[in-house]
C-alpha cells in the first residue's frame, strides 16, 4: 500500500490498531492513512469488519490497542444500517438531534424534511415508514448535525432503484456542501458511481486501498481479485 498522506488535504491515521470481541480479532490494522477529503468507499466480504471500522473512525468504539489520529478538527456523523426509531412522528424522530444541539429550530427540521423528500410524511409514525424513508430520515439527522465527515454503513442496502438514486443524491450533496463521506457498500456499480477512493477490508485487515479506477481495473491482491470476481458474478 502506498503512503499517500502527502496527497490528502485531510486524513485519518491509524497506528497499531486491534479491535477484539470475545477473543476474536475483528480489526488488525498496523498502519493506514485514510483520506477524509473525498468520497471514499469501504468494501469487502460480509463479516470483514467494515461496520466495526466505521464505528472506530467515529469513536463509537475504542481500539484494544493503537491510536486513531485526525489531521483536522472533526464533526462526525455516523449513520448505521439499522437505526431504531422511537414511536413518534417522523419529524419528532428527526428532532432527536436537538438533544445534542439546542440551536436547531423547528424551521430547520421542516427545511430538512423537505430536503430529504419527506415533507408529506412529517406527521406519519416513523416506525411505519418504509426502509427507504427511514434511511432518508437518518440522513436528515446527519444533515442537521452539520458534519465535516459523514460515515455511512450500507446506506442503500435493500432499497429499490428509485430510492437508491435519491439516497445517492443526498450523499453527493454532503460532499458538495463540504462534508466528506466514507461509506460501506456491496454494490460495486454504486461504488464506481460515487467514490474516488477505495478501502478494501478482508478478514479485519486493510488488504488494499487507493483510487477507484486502478483498483477495479487492476487489483493488486488475490483477496481483492477474488472478491471482485465473486461480487460481479452475483450482480
C-alpha positions, -999 to +999 in steps of 0.1 A: +000+000+000+014+034-010+016+060+018-003+088+000-006+111+031+010+140+013-018+139-014-046+142+011-057+176+024-074+159+054-067+124+066-072+099+094-041+079+105-045+045+122-015+031+140-012-003+157-050-009+157-065-040+170-102-045+179-112-077+196-145-092+206-150-125+226-113-133+220-116-129+182-097-102+164-122-080+144-097-055+131-060-056+127-045-025+111-008-019+118-008+014+099-031+031+074-037+066+061-074+071+053-084+101+031-110+125+046-111+150+017-132+130-008-159+103-011-143+070+000-159+036-003-152+008+022-158-026+006-152-063+014-170-095+022-196-099+049-180-101+083-148-084+071-150-057+097-164-028+077-191-017+103-165-020+131-141+001+110-167+029+106-176+028+144-138+030+151-135+061+129-165+077+146-151+069+181-182+049+190-158+020+198-123+023+212-095+001+199-080-025+222-046-013+210-034+016+189-044+051+180-067+069+156-055+104+148-073+131+127-054+158+108-084+181+112-110+191+138-138+166+134-175+169+135-186+134+125-220+119+118-224+081+117-254+066+101-256+028+108-275+004+086-301-004+114-311+028+132-340+024+156-369+048+156-390+059+186-427+055+184-434+091+174-438+111+142-411+113+115-403+149+123-401+141+161-376+114+153-357+139+131-357+163+160-339+139+183-306+156+173-317+187+192-308+168+224-272+175+214-277+209+197-304+231+211-298+257+184-317+236+158-350+252+152-384+239+141-379+256+108-346+238+104-365+205+109-391+215+083-364+225+058-345+192+062-377+172+058-382+189+025-345+184+015-348+146+020-382+144+003-403+136+034-423+167+038-456+149+032-447+123+059-438+147+087-467+136+109-465+099+100-454+074+126-417+069+120-418+031+127-443+027+099-422+043+073-406+022+045-369+012+048-360+039+022-380+066+041-364+057+074-329+058+057-337+093+043-348+103+078-315+091+093-296+111+066-317+141+076-305+138+111-269+138+098-276+169+077-288+187+109-256+178+127-236+198+101-207+173+100-175+177+081-172+139+079-201+115+073-198+078+079-225+056+062-229+019+068-246+003+037-267+034+031-288+018+003-290-018+013-324-034+004-336-002-012-354-001-046-335+016-075-355+049-073-349+053-035-312+043-040-308+071-066-324+096-041-300+085-013-270+087-036-281+122-045-281+131-007-246+116-004-234+138-032-250+168-015-230+162+016-198+162-005-208+194-024-215+211+009-181+204+022-187+172+042-167+143+031-181+108+031-168+073+039-194+047+032-196+009+031-213-009+002-216-043-016-229-026-047-198-022-069-216-001-095-226+023-068-190+025-055-179+033-091-206+060-094-199+077-061-164+071-048-130+084-057-111+062-032-114+026-022-106+008+011-108-030+007-111-048+040-109-086+043-106-106+075-103-075+095-073-062+076-070-034+050-057-055+021-057-028-005-066+009-009-062+036-035-081+054-063-112+037-076-103+034-113-070+015-108-085-007-081-113-020-103-091-022-134-061-040-118-065-051-082-031-059-066-040-086-042-055-121-047-081-113-020-094-082-039-094-101-072-114-129-057-139-105-040-145-085-072-149-117-092-175-131-068-194-098-065-195-093-102-208-128-107-235-121-080-246-090-099 
